Amino acid sequence: MIFQTVLTAMLPEHLLLAGIVTLLALEIGAGRPRGALVHAVASAATVAAALAALWLHASHYSGAPFPGHYAIGPATALAKFLVLALAVPVLLLSREQFDDARYYVLLLGSLYGACLLPSSMSFLTLFLGLELLSLPVYVLVLLAFQRPEGAEAALKYLVLGGAATATFLFGTSFLYGATGTLAIEGFSMAFWSGDPAALSGAALIIAALFLKAAIVPLHAWAPDAYEAASVPVTAYMATIIKAAVLLAALRIFAVAPVAGLVALLPLLSMVWGNLAAIRQSSFRRMIAYSSIAHAGYLFFAFLGAGPGRYQAVMFYLATYGVMTLLAFTALPGGSDDARADRLDSLKGLFHRRPAAALAIAAAMLSLAGLPPLPGFVAKFLVFRNVLAAGHTGWAVAGLVASYLGLYFYLRVIQIMFMQESAEAAGDAGSRRLSWLAGLLCLVPAVTFAIFPGWLLDRL
């Protein structure tokens, strides 16, 4: 009976592990096996299907194979499904730059950690998930880098991750010493206890999450890593890493009172992320600062308690993920990575590739939060949740900060539609898989825009 519970409840993790082992076996047996992408996509798609089955099975499946440490229910299955669904376009986008098994093994390993986070019931499991999520990414940033600064960016990302890990462990140890438990519920107990050690532990854990999510002033070198990494790795960091960290925060802040510094620093992230993005000439660096601002919006959702918090965060992660990936899948490629990454390379894109320009424009307008695109609904849910919790001042300040982002999003559209065409950055190669990845993002984006209630009713 216990074996059956472990097998069923952890089916997504088992399938990911099977995919990793298969790729490693092919790598050992064939040297440089062909079809690594197919195996990786099949693994991610199979896991997503398994999660959908768990969510639909017997009016939602629930199980706790490791009580007090790991459990799965309808909400966690849906959160994992979101992560794995976003991973499929990233894998398809990767084909242009990665053709060996190492990349896909690392990415599936990182996804394994992402799957652990929503099911974590203790800080022990949460730490394990965060480390499995992060460690492969340090290598992915460096893998197939096309710029001299790639090694430096990977080192900076490693230092950031190491600082976050150390901070998280210090916070957990303080919390354990004050409350006598590693259960995530100990986080809310720390707030109510008033004990300095417990409050210090809670503050350190929040700081670790802010480091992982690149919240100002803890964002430091994140833009450098985004800029120097390859396009699919940047897309992975901007969407799936961000989503996984926010899902971890959703577990920790489940019943905890959130205010003060947790509101101030996300507000600063909105302001600084939007202002810094205006000055960027690199598309990936601009997206890095945009993701810093969006992390601020997401943490703002924690100001409100109740079911509205979960609904706002999940809908925001879904819409932000598909629209950001849509922009990356439509970007014109090139042999000169630094040149292709410059915003100037998008000049007159509408006259060269109208479909790509329209896809990027839709993504930019949605990320800006303009109706009727799904980004508007996502921001509406966040600020409605903040207002419902009685934080009117914070809501007004956040809305004002969000308007700062309009300029640089509209600037991308102006470059594509209203400037003379620029020369291509080189041979982009076959784009069929990128267009398929874009289609996989476009379908849910249109669905969320026209029928947002369809997703909201299921959250």
C-alpha positions in Angstrom: 0.0 0.0 0.0 2.8 2.4 0.9 4.7 1.4 -2.3 1.6 2.1 -4.4 1.1 5.5 -2.7 4.8 6.5 -3.4 4.5 5.2 -7.0 1.3 7.1 -7.7 1.9 10.4 -5.8 5.5 10.8 -7.1 4.7 9.6 -10.6 5.8 12.9 -12.2 9.1 12.8 -10.5 9.6 9.1 -11.4 8.9 9.8 -15.0 11.4 12.6 -15.1 14.0 10.4 -13.5 13.3 7.7 -16.1 13.8 10.3 -18.8 17.1 11.4 -17.3 18.4 7.8 -16.9 17.3 7.0 -20.5 19.2 10.0 -21.9 22.3 9.1 -19.8 22.2 5.5 -21.0 21.9 6.7 -24.6 24.9 9.0 -24.1 27.0 6.2 -22.6 26.0 3.7 -25.2 26.0 5.8 -28.3 28.5 8.5 -27.5 26.5 11.4 -29.1 23.0 9.9 -29.5 20.6 11.3 -32.0 17.1 12.1 -30.9 17.9 13.5 -27.4 15.4 16.3 -28.0 12.7 13.8 -28.8 13.3 11.9 -25.6 13.4 15.1 -23.5 10.2 16.5 -25.1 8.5 13.1 -24.7 9.5 13.0 -21.0 8.2 16.5 -20.3 4.9 15.9 -22.2 4.4 12.5 -20.5 4.9 14.1 -17.1 2.5 16.9 -17.9 -0.1 14.3 -19.0 0.5 12.3 -15.8 -0.2 15.4 -13.8 -3.3 16.1 -15.7 -4.4 12.6 -15.0 -3.7 12.9 -11.3 -5.7 16.2 -11.2 -8.7 14.6 -13.0 -8.5 11.2 -11.3 -11.3 10.5 -8.9 -12.3 14.1 -8.5 -8.7 15.1 -7.9 -6.0 12.8 -6.4 -4.4 13.5 -3.0 -1.6 11.5 -1.4 1.2 11.9 1.1 3.8 9.3 0.6 6.2 11.0 3.0 4.0 12.7 5.7 5.3 15.9 6.9 7.7 16.3 4.0 6.0 15.6 0.7 2.3 15.5 -0.4 0.3 16.1 -3.6 -3.2 17.4 -4.1 -5.2 19.2 -6.8 -3.4 22.5 -6.3 0.1 21.0 -6.3 -0.7 18.9 -9.4 -1.9 21.9 -11.2 1.2 23.9 -10.2 3.5 21.1 -11.5 1.5 20.9 -14.7 2.1 24.6 -15.3 5.8 24.2 -14.9 6.0 21.1 -17.2 3.7 22.7 -19.8 6.0 25.7 -20.0 9.0 23.4 -20.3 7.9 21.9 -23.6 8.2 25.1 -25.7 11.6 25.8 -24.0 12.8 22.3 -25.1 11.6 22.9 -28.7 13.3 26.3 -28.8 16.5 24.6 -27.6 17.0 22.5 -30.8 18.6 25.3 -32.7 21.6 25.6 -30.3 21.7 22.2 -28.4 22.0 18.8 -30.1 23.5 16.6 -27.4 22.1 14.8 -24.4 24.0 16.8 -21.7 21.8 19.9 -22.1 18.6 17.9 -21.9 19.7 15.9 -18.9 20.6 19.1 -17.0 17.3 20.7 -17.9 15.2 17.6 -16.9 17.2 17.5 -13.6 16.3 21.1 -13.0 12.6 20.3 -13.7 12.8 17.5 -11.2 13.6 20.1 -8.5 10.9 22.4 -9.8 8.4 19.5 -9.3 9.4 19.0 -5.7 8.7 22.6 -4.7 4.9 22.7 -4.8 4.7 19.4 -2.9 7.1 20.4 -0.2 5.7 20.3 3.4 9.0 20.9 5.2 12.0 23.1 4.7 14.1 20.0 4.2 12.2 19.0 1.1 12.0 22.7 0.0 15.8 23.1 0.2 16.3 19.9 -1.8 13.9 21.1 -4.5 15.6 24.6 -4.7 19.0 23.1 -5.0 18.0 20.5 -7.7 16.3 23.3 -9.5 19.3 25.7 -9.4 22.5 23.5 -9.7 21.9 22.4 -13.3 21.2 26.1 -14.3 24.7 27.2 -13.4 26.0 24.8 -16.0 23.3 25.7 -18.5 24.3 29.3 -18.5 27.8 28.3 -19.6 26.8 25.6 -22.0 27.1 26.5 -25.7 27.8 30.2 -24.7 28.5 32.4 -27.7 30.1 35.3 -25.9 33.4 35.8 -24.0 31.5 37.1 -21.0 29.5 33.8 -20.7 31.9 32.3 -18.2 31.8 35.4 -16.0 28.0 35.4 -16.1 27.9 31.7 -15.1 30.2 32.5 -12.1 28.0 35.5 -11.1 24.9 33.3 -11.2 26.7 30.7 -9.1 27.7 33.3 -6.5 24.1 34.5 -6.4 22.7 31.0 -6.0 25.3 30.2 -3.3 24.4 33.3 -1.4 20.7 32.3 -1.6 21.4 28.8 -0.4 23.5 29.9 2.6 20.8 32.5 3.5 18.1 29.9 3.3 20.0 27.4 5.4 20.8 30.0 8.1 17.1 31.0 8.2 16.0 27.4 8.4 18.4 26.7 11.3 17.2 29.8 13.2 13.6 28.7 12.6 14.2 25.2 13.8 16.0 26.4 16.9 13.1 28.7 17.8 10.1 26.5 16.9 11.6 22.9 17.1 10.1 22.0 13.7 11.2 21.9 10.1 7.6 22.0 8.9 6.6 24.9 6.7 4.0 25.8 9.2 6.9 26.9 11.5 7.2 30.0 9.3 3.8 31.4 10.3 4.5 30.3 13.9 7.6 32.5 13.8 5.6 35.6 13.0 3.1 35.0 15.9 5.8 34.0 18.4 7.6 37.4 18.6 10.8 35.5 19.3 13.8 37.4 17.9 15.5 34.2 16.7 12.3 33.0 14.9 11.7 36.4 13.3 15.4 36.4 12.2 14.9 33.0 10.6 11.8 34.1 8.8 13.5 37.2 7.5 16.5 35.2 6.2 14.2 32.8 4.4 12.4 35.7 2.8 15.8 37.2 1.8 16.7 33.8 0.2 13.5 33.8 -1.9 14.2 37.4 -2.9 17.7 36.4 -4.1 16.3 33.5 -6.1 13.6 35.7 -7.7 16.0 38.6 -8.2 14.1 41.1 -6.2 15.7 44.6 -5.8 18.2 45.2 -4.2 19.1 41.5 -4.3 19.0 41.3 -8.1 22.7 42.2 -8.6 24.1 40.0 -11.4 20.9 38.4 -12.7 20.7 40.6 -15.8 24.3 39.7 -16.7 23.4 36.0 -16.6 20.3 36.6 -18.7 22.2 38.5 -21.3 25.2 36.1 -21.7 23.2 32.9 -21.6 21.8 31.4 -24.8 18.2 32.2 -25.8 16.6 29.0 -24.6 18.4 29.1 -21.3 17.4 32.8 -20.8 13.8 31.8 -21.6 14.1 28.9 -19.0 15.4 31.2 -16.3 12.9 34.0 -17.0 9.8 31.7 -16.9 10.3 28.3 -15.2 12.9 29.3 -12.6 10.8 32.3 -11.8 7.6 30.2 -11.6 9.2 27.6 -9.4 10.5 30.1 -6.9 7.1 31.8 -6.7 5.5 28.4 -6.1 7.9 27.8 -3.3 6.9 31.2 -1.8 3.3 30.3 -2.2 3.9 27.3 0.0 5.8 29.3 2.6 3.4 32.2 2.7 0.3 30.0 2.7 -1.0 31.1 6.1 1.6 33.7 7.1 0.9 37.4 7.6 2.8 39.3 4.9 3.5 43.1 5.1 6.3 45.6 5.6 9.5 44.7 3.9 7.7 42.0 1.8 5.7 44.8 0.2 8.4 47.5 0.0 11.1 45.6 -1.8 8.7 44.2 -4.5 7.5 47.8 -5.0 11.1 48.9 -5.5 11.5 46.0 -7.9 8.6 47.2 -10.0 10.0 50.7 -10.1 13.7 49.9 -10.7 13.0 47.0 -13.1 10.8 49.1 -15.3 13.1 52.1 -15.2 16.3 50.1 -15.8 14.7 48.3 -18.8 14.2 51.6 -20.6 18.0 52.1 -20.9 18.8 48.6 -22.3 19.9 48.0 -25.9 20.0 44.2 -25.4 16.7 42.3 -25.7 17.6 39.6 -23.2 18.9 42.2 -20.7 15.6 44.1 -21.1 13.7 41.0 -20.4 15.8 40.4 -17.3 14.8 43.8 -15.9 11.2 43.1 -17.0 11.3 39.8 -15.1 12.6 41.7 -12.0 9.5 44.0 -12.2 7.2 41.1 -12.7 8.6 39.3 -9.7 7.6 42.4 -7.8 4.0 42.2 -9.0 3.9 38.5 -8.1 5.2 39.1 -4.5 2.6 41.8 -4.2 0.0 39.2 -4.5 1.0 37.8 -1.1 -0.3 41.0 0.6 -3.7 39.5 0.3 -4.7 36.2 2.1 -7.3 33.7 1.2 -8.1 31.9 -2.1 -7.6 35.1 -4.1 -3.8 34.8 -3.4 -3.4 31.4 -5.0 -5.7 32.3 -7.9 -3.8 35.5 -8.6 -0.3 34.0 -8.5 -1.2 30.9 -10.6 -2.9 33.0 -13.3 -0.1 35.5 -13.4 2.5 32.8 -13.7 0.6 31.1 -16.5 0.1 34.3 -18.5 3.6 35.7 -17.9 5.2 32.4 -18.8 3.4 31.9 -22.1 3.8 35.5 -23.3 7.5 35.7 -22.4 8.1 32.4 -24.2 6.1 33.6 -27.2 8.4 36.6 -27.5 11.5 34.3 -27.4 10.2 31.9 -29.9 9.5 34.7 -32.4 12.9 36.3 -32.1 14.9 36.2 -35.3 18.1 34.1 -34.8 21.6 34.6 -36.2 25.1 33.3 -36.1 26.3 36.5 -34.4 24.6 36.2 -31.0 25.6 39.6 -29.6 24.3 41.3 -32.7 21.1 39.3 -32.9 20.4 40.2 -29.3 20.5 43.9 -29.9 17.1 45.7 -30.1 18.4 47.3 -33.3 18.2 43.9 -35.0 14.5 44.1 -34.7 14.3 47.3 -36.8 11.6 46.9 -39.5 11.0 43.3 -38.5 7.3 43.7 -39.5 8.4 44.2 -43.1 10.7 41.2 -43.1 8.7 38.7 -40.9 5.3 40.1 -40.1 4.1 37.0 -38.2 7.2 37.2 -35.9 6.7 41.0 -35.3 3.0 40.5 -34.5 3.8 37.7 -32.0 6.5 39.8 -30.2 4.1 42.8 -30.2 1.3 40.7 -28.6 3.8 39.5 -26.0 5.0 43.0 -25.2 1.5 44.4 -24.9 0.5 41.6 -22.6 3.5 42.0 -20.4 2.7 45.7 -20.2 -0.7 44.7 -18.9 -2.9 46.3 -21.6 -6.4 45.0 -22.3 -7.7 42.8 -23.8 -4.6 40.6 -23.5 -4.2 38.2 -20.6 -1.5 40.2 -18.9 -4.2 42.8 -18.0 -6.3 40.2 -16.2 -3.3 38.9 -14.4 -2.4 42.3 -13.0 -6.0 43.0 -12.2 -6.2 39.9 -10.1 -3.0 40.9 -8.2 -4.2 44.4 -7.4 -7.7 43.3 -6.6 -6.3 40.9 -4.1 -4.2 43.7 -2.5 -7.2 46.0 -2.3 -9.4 43.3 -0.8 -6.8 42.9 1.9 -7.1 46.6 2.8 -3.7 47.7 1.5 -5.1 50.5 -0.7 -1.9 52.6 -0.5 0.3 49.7 -1.6 -2.1 49.0 -4.5 -2.0 52.6 -5.7 1.8 52.7 -5.5 2.0 49.4 -7.4 -0.3 50.6 -10.2 1.7 53.8 -10.6 4.9 51.7 -10.8 3.3 49.5 -13.5 2.8 52.4 -15.8 6.6 53.0 -15.9 6.9 49.8 -18.0 4.7 51.0 -20.8 7.5 52.9 -22.5 10.0 50.2 -23.1 7.4 47.6 -24.2 6.0 50.1 -26.7 9.5 51.0 -27.7 10.1 47.4 -29.0 6.9 47.7 -31.0 7.9 51.1 -32.4 11.3 49.6 -33.5 9.7 46.7 -35.3 6.9 48.5 -37.0 8.0 52.1 -37.5 11.7 51.9 -38.3 13.6 51.0 -41.5 14.5 47.4 -41.8 17.9 46.3 -40.5 20.2 43.6 -41.9 19.8 40.1 -40.6 22.4 39.0 -38.0 23.3 35.9 -40.0 21.8 32.5 -41.0 19.1 31.6 -38.6 18.8 28.1 -39.8 15.5 26.1 -39.7 12.9 27.7 -37.5 10.2 25.1 -37.7 10.5 23.9 -34.1 10.6 27.5 -32.9 7.4 28.2 -34.7 5.8 25.1 -33.2 7.0 26.3 -29.7 5.4 29.7 -30.5 2.1 28.0 -31.5 2.1 26.1 -28.2 2.3 29.4 -26.4 -0.1 31.3 -28.7 -3.0 28.8 -28.2 -3.2 29.2 -24.4 -2.5 33.0 -24.7 -5.5 33.4 -26.9 -7.6 31.2 -24.6 -6.6 33.2 -21.5 -7.4 36.5 -23.3 -10.8 35.4 -24.6 -11.9 33.0 -21.8 -9.9 33.9 -18.6 -12.7 32.5 -16.5 -12.0 29.0 -18.0 -8.7 28.9 -16.2 -9.8 30.9 -13.1 -12.7 28.5 -12.5 -10.1 25.6 -12.3 -7.7 27.3 -9.9 
